[in-house]
C-alpha cells in the first residue's frame, strides 16, 4: 500500500525518532515538535492506515497486531533498525506492543496518553460515538458535517481557546479522504483489547510517560497504571492539557522529551 510519511532532519542521525499519531488524527499532530526536533535529529512520522492521506488498509484489518506488523514493515522499508519510538493514544498502544514484540528495534519509548489499559473515559469524541452506532455509522460514511469534526477536536483539547478554524479544517479535510470514514467505522468495530497488559512489566527500555492532566478520553488513571507497571519510566503530567498534549501544549510537552532523548 502507499503510505503518506515525512522523513525530516539530520540524515546522519543513527537513532531516528519515529512518531505515531492516534485515532482520527494524522502526522500533523506532531508538527510543532518536529520543527524543533528536526534541527538536530532525524524525525520520521506517517499517517497510520485508516487516517490522513494514507487511507484504509486494503484488507480492512484494524487489529493492533496488524498495525504492529505494519510498523515493522514500514521501518524495515526505510532502513530503520533501531529508533526512539513515540506514540499518542492508538499510536502509543502500537508503540508499546511493538516494543514487546521486537525489543531490539526500540532504544527508548515515549508514550503520550497511550491506549492499552481498560478505558475509564469521562467523554469521547462524537465521531467515535457515531461510528459505533448501527445505521448512524453508515450515514457517517457519506455525510459528515463539519461540526462533528469541530466537536471531536474540542473533546480532546482542554482549552477551547487553542482550537483554531484552521485546525478544525485540517481534521475535517483529512477525514473526508476517500475511504477514511468507512475505515473509522471498521476500526471502531475492533474490540478495545486489553491483552498483553501482563507483559508490560517486561519492557526494559527507558520510557517517558507524557499525559494531559485533563484527558477525558484516556484519563490520567491509565498514566498511573503504566507508571506502576513499567520498571524503567518517568511520568510527566502536562497541566491544562487534554488527550493530545504534543498538539495542544507543544512547548510544555516537548521540554521533557528533549531531556529524555539526550540522556
Secondary structure, DSSP 4 states (H G I P E B T S, - for coil): ----EEEEE-TT-SSEEEEE--TT--GGGGHHHHHHHTTTSEEEEEPPTTSTTT---TT----HHHHHHHHHHHHHHTT-SSEEEEEETHHHHHHHHHHHH-TTTEEEEEEES---SPP--S---HHHHHHTSTTHHHHHTT---HHHHHHHHHHH-S-GGG--HHHHHHHHHHHTSTTHHHHHHHHHTS----TTGGGGGG--SEEEEEEETT-SSS-HHHHHHHHHH-SSEEEEEETT--S-HHHHSHHHHHHHHHHHHH-
